[in-house]
Amino acid sequence: MHLDRRVSTEDMNLNDHIKLWNHVFVKILDVRQNNLQPGEKLKTYQLPASVYLYIIHGSARIRMDQHSYIVDGFHVIHGGKQAYLNMETDSGVAYYMILYKTILALPCGMEIQHLMDHERPFQDQYALVPTRPLDMYRCMEELKREWEQSTKLAKLHAKTLFLQWVYSLLEDLHKQSIQPWKPDTVTQAIDYMNAHLHEPIALDIMAEALECSVGHLSRLFKQKLNVSPIQYLAQIRMERAAHLLVHTDATLQQIAEQVGYLDAHSLSRSFKKIKGQSPIRYKKALSQRLDKPKKALVMNQKQDLPTVMQENALHPLHTSLYNDIDYQYHKNVGGELLMQGKFKMTAVSMLLCLTLLLAACSSTAPSASGSQTESNTTTTQSGNQATEAGKSTAQPETRTVSTLRGDVVIPANPQRVASDQYMGYLLKLGIIPVGVRTFMLNESWIEKSNIPADVIAGIEDLGGEFPMNLEKLVSLEPDLIIGSIDKNIEDYEKIATTVFLPYWEGETTSGPLEKLRRIAGVFGKEKEAETWITTYEEKVEEAKNRIDGIIKDGETVSIVQIGNKAMYVMGADGGNYGSSTIYEMLKLPPTQQALEMKEGFENISLEVLPEYMGDHIFVYGSGDADADEVLNSEVWKHLPAVQKGQVYAYGSFGDKGDEFVMEDPYSLELQLDTITNILLKAK
């Protein structure tokens, strides 16, 4: 079960916000004055309560959950309890931090209770530049002095000063039409569950931590996930328990303690209720599904051994019988992850393996060389091996591929390739995969690619998640798997030879042409790749000549993506949604902010939008409903690029997305045409 981690933007009724301030009891938890030296960072800090940050000097880059703020001079930033705060500075920064808590004063009307539950303004995130910064600074100085006094009268005065400070802030919120970002309560609840999974979690305690009522939290879970919070908690506890069964040798008692159960018996009972069978039976049932292909693989390996060694090469698997309570050693399934059991090797088996290893080391084999990060270098390896009867039989040709996880020997001409990414790359190189993830089969470029429908129909759907559906994958009997996420590679390796080619590198991606070269290197298709790249680069040069002069010397370009109730600015490197075509291919000049983005993109709020915008703006998703709030705002309307008509709308998420979602060769060709035509139309 997956939730989009982007928080949503909702209108806040300022009058309701003020009304709540008049009905809550405010408790100041701490007032701090901090400084970060040049180059210093504030490590990730989960806020224990609602917080105001008041930056009074210097500049800093501040991230609160998914939102980034670039502050210089006086700034106020507000965040709610459970939010994650990071801060870094190049020149140094000084700031105050006020941690506070609000409690609804009782008795109160149903309207006030409803506002507290549903609006939750004390959890909102927003930033602004105060209109009277020195007045607020003087108030803050006095507040800090009073807070440090030990007398009750001084504490009361501190609270009075805090409310005065909040009053000035609310005035600015109204004048500047600031719209806060409301964190998603369900997402916060799930984060809380995962952080406290090993503890007993009571619904009322969790609701209190999230500053909402039990009823409101339960309603949100029902609306979004169609389960109660307690049902969801039980599900993730069972998934975690199954994961520990797979990846550790822990006993049921140890696992029970890690997932919030008192003992192994309680865990086993809940496991059976949710999974339909006990932990042991669950393990055995799934292990047996892989036994047949696993034994077939071993039999194939056995046939390559000299006859004298074949009888002893297989050591039988012994299945130990345990009940749920006496269980001591298990490897099982976590979620959809299917793992094979370990072979128990006797001394004889180990000796035989050692003999094979020494024999292999004594034979002549070519060496593989090349950079692991820049390319996949391949060498062809073939040879003859004398059989027991003295006959010479040629071994299947293989290739040695250098990857980030080390050298991998693969078939020289694999016939049954499965991949969790890269379908467009493979097809452009003339390789038809036997199976891919669901998303690949629904890409929008397929309809415009002239690929026969029966070719696409013949590619097996291996599910929409990572890793691919392992049971289906086993049934396809692939001879090579291409995996794009490191943590999934071991699961794939249990089924067939696997090459790891990362699609993402942190939050960024490598360039699309480099991706094509990496894929081509695996299959010995370098010539085909370079032929396409040469043709494509010629089309790029032609497009650059056609749009020459539209972006004048000295002007810069920004790319904004609006959707799912969030706004993102694309970086010059490693971004998405057409950024590689705009910045890397067409060489349109990015802003300094885009050049400095380390993760390929930044999630920003409306109030800082002008700081990121260049002389020309490409807007992805402007037709989506969520974009109206941004495009109709005063901040947007006053941008120089908007006033000059230098804004270019393109793309939409839609049902299947569009050619800007992926960066395979088919998508790049369509992106180039789309961006070129948009600029020519504007010209």
N, C-alpha and C positions, 0 to 999 in steps of 0.2 A: 504494500500500500504506500503510495507516494503522494506527497503534497508539494505543490510549487512553493519554493522557499521565498519567493518575492512577496514583500508585504504590500498591502493594498492602500490606496489613497481614498479617503472618504471625506466628504464635507463635514466640517465641525460647525455646529451652531454656537457662535461665541456667547450668545445670551444664555444658552444652556450651560456652557462652561462656567460662566460667571455665577449662575444660579447654584451650581454645585459647590463652588468655592464658599458660598454663603451658608452651606449646609454641612460642611465637613469640619471635623476636628483635625487640626494640623499639628503634627509632631515632627520637630526638627531632630534628625538623628545625628547629623554631624555637619560641621562647616570646616572646610579645609582650604588652605592656600598652598598651591604647589607650583613648582617651576621645573621645566625640563630644559636641560642644557642643550646647546647645538649638537645635533646628531643623536640625541637621546630618544628612547622610545618608551611609551607606557604600554607594557605588555597587556594582553587580553585580560580584561577585568569585567566580570559579570556583576552588573549593578544589583546590590541587595535591596534597593528601594528606588523610588523615583528620584531623578537628579536634575539639577540645573548646573550646567557648566557656564561660567562667565569668563571668557578670555579677555584679558585686559592689556596684554602686551605680546608682541611677537607674532609669528605665523606658525601654522601647524596643519597637518593633514589628519583629520579625525574620521574614524569609521565607527558607526554605531549600528550593530547588526549589518544589514546589507547596504547601508546608506553612507556615502562619503561626503565629507564637507571640507572645503579648503578655506581656512579662516586666516585673516590678516587684520590685526588690530581688534577692536571691540567686537565681540560676537557672543550671542547667547544660544546655547544648544540644550534642548530638553530631551530626556529619555526616560523610559519606564523601567520598572523592576523586571529583572531577568534579561535585560538587553546586554549585549556584549560590546564593550568599549575598547577601542584601540586609538593610540595617538602617537604621532611621530613628528619631529621638527628638525629642520636644517639649521635654522638661525636661533632657536631658543623660543620658549613660550612661557608665559605666566598666566595662571588662571585660578579662579575660585571654584570650589565644588560644594554644592549644598545637597545633602541627602535628606529626603523628607518622606513622610508617610501621611496619608489622609485616611480618616475613618469617618464613615457617615454617621452623623449625630442622630440619635433616636430620641423620640419617635419622629418619623418623617412620612410624607405622603407617598402613595404608590408611584406618582410621577417622578419624584426625586429618586426613589429606589430604581426605577426603570432607567433613568438617565445614568445613574452610577454603574449599572450593570452593562448597558449597551453602548454608551458613549465612551466610558472609561478614559476621560481626557488626561488623567494623570499617568497613563501609559503611552500617550502620544509621543511621537518624535517630530521635532521641528527645529529650525534654526532661523535666526534673524540678527540683523544689525540694529542695535538700539538707537532711537532718535535722540535720546538724552543720555549718552553713555557716562558722562562725568557725574551726573546726579545719581545714577545707579551705582557707580563706583563708590561714591561717598557713602551711600546707604550700605553697600556691601562691607566697606571697611568698618563701619560702626557695628554692623551685625556680627562680624567676626570678633570684634573686641568684646561685645556683650556675651557672645556665646562662650568665650573662654573664661568668663567670670563664673564663680561657683555659687553665687547667690540665686535664689529663686526669682527675685525681682529682675535680675539681669537676664535670666532665661526668658522671662515674660517679655522683657523689652526686645530681646532677640527675635521672638516670634512676631511681635508687632512690626519690627523692621522688615522681617521676611515678607509679611503680607503687604507692606508698603512697596517692597521691591517687586512682588508679583503684580501688584496693581499697575505699576509702570509697564511691566511686560505685557499685560493684557491689553493695555492701551495700544502698544505697538503692534500686537497681533491684529487688532482691529484696523489700524491705519494702513498696515502693509498687506492686508488680505492674505495672511499666511495660512496655508492649508496643511495641517499636520498629516503625517503618515501613521496610520493605525496598525500596529502589529496584529498579526492573525492569532487569535486566542487559541485555536486548535493546534496550530504549529507550536506555539509556546508550551502548550500542555504536553505535546508529544516530546519536545525537548526536555521538559521537566521529568517525564516518565523515564526517558533514557538515562538521564543524569542520576536518578534515584532508584534505578531498577532493582538494586540489591537491597533496598529498604522496603518495609511495609509502607504502602502509599494509600492514605485515606483520601477519599474524594473531597471532603471538606477542607483538609489541610492543603491539598493541591489548589483548590479554588481560592483559598485565602492567599496562597503564594502568588497566584496570578491576579489577585485583586478583582475577583468577580464572584458571583454567587454560584452555588452548586447547581441550581436549576438552569441558570444561563449557560454554564459550561456543558451540562448534559444536552441541552437543546442544540447547541452548536455542533456537538459530535453527531447527534442524530441527523441534523440537516446535511452535514458535509460528508460523513462517513457511514451513515446509517447504522451505527453501533453506539452503545453507551461508552463513556470513558473507561469504565471498569472492564467492559468486554474487550476494548482495544488494548488496555493494559495487559490483560491475560494473553492476548494474541502475541504481543511483542515479547512477553516473557517466555512464551513457548518457542518462538523463533530464536530467541537468544539461547535458550536451553538446548535446542537442536543444534545450533551453531557450536556450542561448547562440546557437545557430544562428538561432533565431526572433527574439530580441530584440537582437542585436548584429550588427555588421559584422565581427566578428573572423574571422581566417583559421582554418583547421583546426589549424594549428600552435599558434596562440595558445590555441585552445579545448583542445587536447590538454594543454598545460601547466597549464591551469586545472583539469582533471579528473584529473590524476595520470598522464598518459601521456607517454612520452618524445618522441614525434613524431606527426605527422599520420597517417603510415602505420599505426602501431600503433592509433591511435584509430579509423581507418577500418575496419580489420580487425575490431576488437571491436564496432564499431557494426553492421557487417553481420551479425556472428554473432548479436547479441542482437535487433536490429530486423528482420533478414531481408533488408536491402538497404543499399546504401551511403548515406552522408549525402545526396549529391546526388539519387540516385534517390528516396530517401525524401521529400525536399523536393518534387520534381517531381510525384510520385504524389499527394501530398496537395494540392498547389496546384491540380492539374487537377480535383480533386473539387469545388473551389469556383469554378472558372472559369465553369461554366454558370450558377449563380444570380447570380454577380457580373456576368456579361455581360447577363443578363436585367434586373438592376437598372439597369445603365447604359443599356440600350435604353429602359427606361421613362422614365429621365430625359431621354434624347435626344428622345423623342416630345414632350416639353413645350417644346422649343426651337423658335424660328422656323426655317422650312425652310431659309433661307439659311445657317443655322449648323449644321444637322444633319450635313452631310457631313463637316465638319471636327471635330465635337465628340468623336469617338472617335479616340484615337491607339492604334495597334496595340501589343500587348505583344510585346516582343522577348525571347526566352529565350536567355540566354548559355549556351554549352556549356562546362562545366568538368569536369575529372576531379577525383578526390578530393584529390590532392596540390596541384594548381595552383589550387584553389578560393580565391577572394579575397573574394567578396561573396555571402552567403547569408542568406535568412530562411526558417526551417523550422518544424518542429513541436516543442513541448516537452510530453511526456506526451500528454495528450488535447487540448492547445491547438492549434487549427487557425488559422493566420493567412493572410491573403491577401497576395500579393506587392504591392510598391509599383508604381504606374504610373511609368514613365519619361516625363517630360513634356518635350516639345520646346519651343522658344521660341514656336512658333505656338500650341501647346496652352495655354501659360501666358498668352499674350496673349488667347486666347479666354475663358479662365477669368476673367481680369481684366475683360474686357468684360462678362461676365455679372454679376460682382460689382458693378461700377459701376452697371449697369442696375437691379440689385436694390436698391442703396442709394438710388437716385433715386426709387423708388416709395414710396408711402405705406404704412406698416405700423404697426399698433398696438404699443405698448410693453408689456412684461410687467413687473410689479412684485410685490413680496412678499418675505417672509422665506424664506431658503433652509433654515433649520433648523427653523422652526416649522410651515410648511405648504407645500403645492404650489399656487401661484396660477396660474390658467389664464385665458387670454383667447381668444376666438374670432376667427379671422382668415379673411376670405373676400374675393373680389374677382373682377374680370373682366380678361381679358387679350385684346387684339386679336390675331387670327390674321393670317397673311400675306394671306389673302383678304379681310380686313376684317370677318370675322365675330366676334362676341363670344361667348366660351365661359366658363362659370363654372368656376373652379378648385375642386378638392375642399376642403371646409372643414377647417381645421386648428386646433390649440390649441397655445399656447406654455406649457410647463410649466417652472417655476423649480425647479431641483434643486441639490444640493450641488456638482455638476460644471458648473453653468451652465444657461442656458435651452436647452430642447430643444423643437423644433417637432414635434408628433405629429399623427396623424390625429384628427379630432374624435370620430369614432365607430369606433375600431379593432374589427375583426371577428375577428382571429386573434391573440390575446394569449398569450404564453408567459411563465412566471415561475418563478424558482428558489425563491421563498417565496410566502407570501400567498395560497395557494389558497383557504383558508377565508374570507378577507376578500373576495376577488373573487366567490366564489359567493354570499355574503350580499348583495352589491351587484347580483346578477343577471348577473354576467359569467362565462361559462364559458370557462376557458382551453383552448387547444388542446394545451398540453403543460406539464408540471411535473416536478420531481424525484420519484424513486421514493418518498421519505419522505412526501411530501404525499399520495400515493395510498393510503398505509397507515395514515393517522391514525385513531385509535379513534373519534372523534366522527362519522365518516362514517355508521356503521351506525345512529346515533341521530338523524340530521339530516333524515330523510324526503326526502333527495335521491334521485331515481330512479337505480337501479343503472346504467341505460344511459347516463346523463349522465356518471357517474364513469368508466364503461368507455370512453367516447369521448374521454377525456383521455389524450394520449400520454405514456408513461413516458420521460422524458429522462435517465434514469440517476440514480444515487444521489450523485454527487459534485458539487463546484463546480469549474469551471463545468459547466453542463448539457452533455450530449453534443452537441457542435456539429454533427456530421454529421446527426444526427436533427433538430436544430433547423433547419438549412438546409432539409431536406426538407419541413418543415411550412410553410415560407414565411410566417412570422409578419409582421404589420404593426406589432407593438409588442412589445417585450421589457421585462419588469420585472426588474432585477437588484438583488440585495441586498448584494453584496460588491464593493467598489471595484475590486479588482484584476482582476475578471472583465469589467468593463464594456467595455473596448476590444475584447475578443473578441466580445462580443454585438453591438457597434456595426458590426462587419464584416458582420453578417448582416441586421440590421434596425434601425430606430429604437429606441433604448434609453433608458429612464428609470431612474436610480439612486435607489433608496429603501433606505437602510441598515436592515437588520433589527437588527444589532448596532451599538452605538456603543462601541468599545473592548470591554470585557468585559461591559458592561451593555446593556440594551435600552430603547428608549423605551416609554412607556406604551401598552398595547394600544388604548385609545380613540384616542390620537393617531395610531397606525399606521393605524387605519381611516380617520381623517380625511385622512391623507396619500394613501392609495390612492384615496379618493373624489374628492379634488381633481384627480387625474390624469384621471379619466374623467368629470368633471362630475357626479358622483353625490353631491354634498354633502347634498342634501335627503334622499336615501335613508339616508345614514349617520346624520344627525342624528335621523331618525325612529327608527331602531333604537336609537341611544344613549339617547334619551329613554325608550323603553320599558324598556330594560335598567336604567337608573338608577332607574326606578320599582320594578323588582323588587328592586334592591339596597336601597332604603329599606324596602321591606316585610320583607326578610330581616333588616335591622338591628333593626327593631322586634321581630321574633320572637326574636332571640337576646339582646336587651337584658337585662343583669344577669348573664349568664354570666361575662363578663369584668368584674370589679368595678373601680370607680374606683381608680386608682393601680397596678393590676396591668399587667404587660407580657406580650407574646407573642413567642415565638421559633419559627422554622421550621428544622428540621433535615432534610437529605436524606442518606440512607444508601444506598450501593450501589456496585458495582464496587470493593469493598474500600477505600472512602474515605468521609469524612464532611464534609459541607458545611453551613454556616450561611448562610441567605439574608439579604440586606440589605433595608432598607426600600424602596430604590429600585433598579430595574434588575435585580431578581432573576428567578427563574423558579419552576417547580413549584408554582404557586398563590400565590406571594408577592404578586402584584399584586391578586388577589382578596381575600386576607386583609388586607393592609396598606392598599392604595390604595382598594379598593372598600368593604369592610366597615369600614374605619377601625379595625381592632384595633390597639392601641398597641404599637409595636416597642420593643425594648430600646435602650439608648444605643449598644451595639456595632453593632446592626443599622443604626441611623441614621448611623453614622460609616463604614460600609463604602463604599469608593469604587468598587469593581468589581462590586457587586451580590451578591457572595457571598464567603465565605472558606473555604478548606480547612483544617480544624483537626485537631489530634490529641486523643485521649481525655482526656489529663491536663489540658487547658485548657478542656474542655467546660463546667464549672460557671461559668466567667467569662462565657460567652455566653448562658446560659439564663435565660429570664424565668419569670414565675409560671405561665404556660401554655405548653405545647410542642406544636406540630404536627410530626408525624414522617412524612415521605414515604419510602416504601420499607421500612417496618418488617417487611413480610412476606417480604422478600428474604433469601436465606440469609446474605448478608454482614452483615446487621443483628444477628444473634444475638450476635456478640462484643461489640457496644456495649451492647445492651439487657440482656445478662446480666452486665455488669461491675458492680463495686462502685461505681464512679464514677457510673454512670447510676442505680443503685438509691438512692443517697443524695441525688439531686437533689430539692429541695423540691417541684417540680411533680410528680415521679414519686410521692413519698410521699403527696401530697394527691390523687392520681388525676386530675390536670389535664393529661393527655397524650392527644392525639388522633391516631390513626393513620389515614393515608389514602394512596391511590395505590400504584402498583407499576409498574416498568419493563415487565415482561412481554414478550410477543412483539411487540406493537404499541404498547406504552406505554399511556397513558390520556389523559384530557382535560386533565391538568395539564402535558403536555409542550409544548403550543403555547398561544397566547393569542389566537387568532382569535375572532370572535363566537360561533361554535358551541361552542368550548371554554369560553369565559367563561360562557356560559349553564349548561353542565354543571357547571363548577367552583363556581358560586354555589350551585346546588342541593346539591352534595356537601358543601361546607363547612358550609352551614346545617344540613343534616340531621345531620351529625356532632356539632355543638354541641348541637342540640336533644336528640339521643339521650343525650349526656352529662348534660344538665340533668335 
